[in-house]
Amino acid sequence: MKQSIHSSRIRAPILAALAALFLVTPALARGSYETRYEEALGLYREGRLSTAIQQFRALIEENPRHSLADNCQYWIGEAYFRLRRYEQAIVEFDRTLTYRNTNKREDALYKLASCHERLGKAEAARELYLRLLAEFPNTRHASYVVKKLDMLGS
């Protein structure tokens, strides 16, 4: 009996220290923001879109000011786009545009226009394609956008 009391006295502080480590630094237990972002992106690429959306949302909730938060928001829009849930994709791409200095602005504008086009909202699509060309005259989407504008009657 003395042996079990002694060993529990030794184990208790060790277990308490380990518990404190994980309670105080949960990000360490789950990996860095960047690592979890890459994992969520991997889920997206694997086609596990609902799970990817959940992971990206969790990252945004954890730290909406992180330098990758705008990218998380963008990929949520992409996931809804792939799911053909264009109305929700519009909401998500619009949220991407609310991030100051986002590196996803060009692509978000392009996808917004594509969503509107797929929903049969030709005028909104046309306006967004024109806005994309105005803001990003050298966009890599230029040749496609010009063809789309031609089809939409600009």
N, C-alpha and C positions, 0 to 999 in steps of 0.2 A: 504494500500500500504506500509506503514512503517513496518508493521508486516512481509510482504514477503521479504522486503529488509533485515530486521534484521535476519530473519531465514536463508536466503541465505548466509548472512555473517557468520553465525555460521556453516552452513553445508559445505561451501566451504573448510575451513581448515581441517575439519574432512575427507571429501572425498579426498582431496589432500594427507593427511597422509596415508589413506588406500591405495590409488593408489601407493604411493611411496613404501609402505611396499611390495606390490606384484611385483612391478617393480624391486626393489632392491634385493629381495629374492625370485625369481621364484621357486626355489627348495622347499621352505616352502609351497608354494601354491599347488604344485603337490605331495608333500611327499618326503621322503628321497630317496636316490639312492637305498638303500636296500629294502625299501617298494615297489618301482616301479619295482625292479628286481623280487621280489616275485610275484607281479601282472603279470608281463610278463611270468614268469614261470607257473603261474596259467592258463594263456591263452594257453600256450603250452600244458599243461596237459588236458585242455578242448578240444583240437583239433582245436583251433582257431589259426592255424599256421601262416597265413599271418600277422595277427595282432600282434602275438607274435614276429615275425621277425622284424616288424616295431618298436616295443617297445624296443627290445634288441638293435637294431641299434641306436635308439635315445639315449639310455643310453651310448653306446660306444662313440657316437659323443660328448655327453655332457662331459664325462670324460674318455678318453681312458686309463688313468693310475689308475683308481679306482681298488681296489682289486677284484671286481666282474666283471670287464670288460672282462677278459679271459673267465669267465663262460658265460657271455652274448654271446660272440663269439662262444663258443662251442654249446650253445643251438640253435643258428642260424643254425649251421651245422646239428644238430639233426632234426630241423624242416624241412630243405630241404631233409634230409634222409627220413623222414616220408612221405613227398610229392613225394618221388621216383624221386627226381631231383638230381641224384647222382653226376653228373658233378659239379653242384653248391655246393653240400654238400662237395665235395672234396676241392673246393676253400675255403670254410668256415672252414673246419677242418684244412687245411694248415695254415690259419690265426691264428687259436688257438695255433698252435705250435710256432708261432712267439713271444708269450708272455713268457718272462723269468719266470722260476719257476712256470709255470702254474700247478695247481692241476688237470687239465684236459688232460694232455699229454697222459697218458695211454689210456684213453677212446677215445681220438682223433685219436691216432694211430690205435686202434682197428676198429673204424668206417671208417677211411681212407681205411684200408684193405678191409672192408666189401663193401664199395662203389666200389672199383676196381673190386672186385669179381663179384658183381652184374652187372657190365658193361662188364663182360667177359674178363677182363684184368688179367688173372691168374698169370702171372709173377709178375706184380706190386703188386698184392694182397699177393702173397707168400713172396716177399721181405719185405712188411710191417708187415706181421705176424711174420716173423723172427726177424725183428727190434724190434717189441713189446716184444717178448720173451727175446731178448738180453738186452733191457733196463729195462724190468720189469719181471725178471725170476719168481717171485711169483705172477704174475698177476692173478686176479680172473677169467680171460678169458682163462687161460692156457689149460684146458681140451678141450675146444671148438676149440682153435687155433691149438692144436696138431691134432685134427680130420680134421680140414680144411687143414692143411699142408699135411696130408696123402692123402686127396682127390685131392689136387693140384699137387701131385707128388714130394714131398720133400723127 
